[in-house]
C-alpha cells in the first residue's frame, strides 16, 4: 500500500481570492491557471501495519508542526470520504521542488501530489476530477494542479467545485520567469489574508464580478492564442486582487519595495518594445509572462535592475503523474 | 487694483478622486481635509492699464508654460463669471512654500490664493463660500483651502459643490509629518490618474460608496476628538483610493519603493506603541498623522530607516488671509 505521485505547481492567471465556505473550501469566483514545468512536488504515501504512528517527512526531514497536522488531517479526510476507516498508520515523504511559501503556491503541487499518492496507495482509482475535489479540501489551488497546460477551478458546491482542463497541450508560446527577491516565508498567509479581505474589503463584491469578466476574456485569449490579451488580463486581474487588500480594514499589502521595482522594470521593458506582463500571488515575488524570443532580453535587463534577484524560468507543465 | 492673498495647502483625510463633471470640476464624493500651517502660497494679482500683456511669475521666475495658461484661464473665468469683462491686462506673482507636485497638492493653496487675490484686486468682496466655488474651477482641492482647521468639500452642483468649515479651530492634538523621499514632479498627474480610474476601474462605484461611509466616520471622529479613529479612517480611506488605481485598465500606482518602506516604518512604530497613521495623495510621499508626544520618536526612527528622506512638520493652518 505505497504510491508516489508528482504534481506541478500552477500560477493563477485569474486569481482565487476568498472562500464562500471555509469548511469545504468553495471559492467565490472561478480561477484559471497555467501549470508550470519547473516547480513540482514528489510525494510518497505508504500505509503499513508495521508503522506505530503517522509520520511526515518534508525534503528528507521529519516535520512535526502545523504543516504535518494539515497533511495528516487531509489524509484522514480522504480515507473517511472514501469509506476506508480502518487503514493502518501511514508515512508521507514529500520533496518540494518549489521555493516554499514565497508566493509560488507550493501548497498547490503539495496537496495535489498528496491526494493522488494517498488514493493510489489505498488501491483506488479515481478520475482527475474526483481527485481534484479531494485535493480542494487540502488547498484550493491544488484543484488545478491535477491538470496540465491551462486549467480552471470552478466555483460551485462540494461536488461541482473542481478543476478541469481548459487545454492540456496549449499551442501558445508562453513562458514564466519567477523573479525571486525575497525567499522568506510570507508574513500574511494567503488563508488569513483572503479571509480578512472577504470580511472587510469594500471592494470584495466588485472583485468577484471583475474576476468573472476577466475569466471570460482569458478563456477567449487562450482560444485565440492571443498572448498580448492573456498578459494584459492576467496583469490587471492580479492587481485588482491586490487592490482588494488595500481596501480591507485595516489595509494590508503583499507588495514590497522590490515588487515595485520589478513592476517598474517590466514597464520599462514594455516601453522598449519587449512584450511582457506580470502577475503576483499572495507574496512579494513578481512572475513575468512572456514569449520565447524575449526571455534573454528580460533576464539581462533584470540582472541589471535587480542584481540580487534569482530568476527561474518555466513553461507549461503536465498534469498529475504517478512515479510508482 | 492690486491684492495679495495667502492660502495654506491642505491634506485630504477623506480623498477626492474623480469628477462627475469635468468642466465644472464636480466630484463624485465629498472630501474632508486638514489645512496645514507649514505649506502655503502667497499670490499677488494686479490689473493695470499700463500692462501690455498678461504675465505670471512663479517663485520670482517668469513662467510661460501650461501652468501659466491655467492661471490665465482661471482669472478669465473669474472675471467672466463676475461680469467684469473689460478689465485691463494683469500680472500674477506667486510664491509657493510647498514642494511643487510631489504629492503635497500645491494646486490647493495655489488656486485658493489666486482666486482670493484676483477677486480682491477687482475690488469685490465675496464670502469664503463664494470664493471656494470659484477656486474649484481651477482645482478641486482648492475649495477646502479657503478654510482653516478641518474643512469639507461637498459633492453637488456648480453652486452647491463648495468648501465649508467643519471646525476652524479644532481642539484635537493633531500633527502631520510629510516624509519627502522623492521631490520629482509626479509621473501621472492626478487629473489624468483619477479620470482613467473613473472610466475604467471596476472598483470605482464601491469607492464612492466607501468614501461616503468614511466621511461619516471621520466627522464623528472629529466631533469626539478621537485621534485614533481619525487616523485609522484616514489611512484606510487613502489606501482604498490607491486601490482603485490598481484596478484601473491598465493598472497603475503612485506607490514607489520608498513609499512601502515608509508604510512599513509606520507599522513598526505602531507595533512599538507609538501611535501614528499615514495618508498618501497622488504621489509617492507618505504623510504621517500623529500627536505631539510622539513626534520626536517618529522623526528619530524615520531618520534611521529612511535617512535620505526629509521630514517636514505641520499642524493646523488658518483659512484664507489677505496680506495687502
Interface residues (C-beta under 8 A of the other chain):
Chain A: X202 X203 X205 X206 X207 X209 X210 X213 X232 X235 X236 X239 X240 X242 X243 X244 X245 X246 X247 X249 X250 X251 X253 X255 X256 X257 X258 X259 X260 X261 X263
Chain B: X202 X203 X205 X206 X207 X209 X210 X213 X232 X235 X236 X239 X240 X242 X243 X244 X245 X246 X247 X249 X250 X251 X253 X255 X256 X257 X258 X259 X260 X261 X263
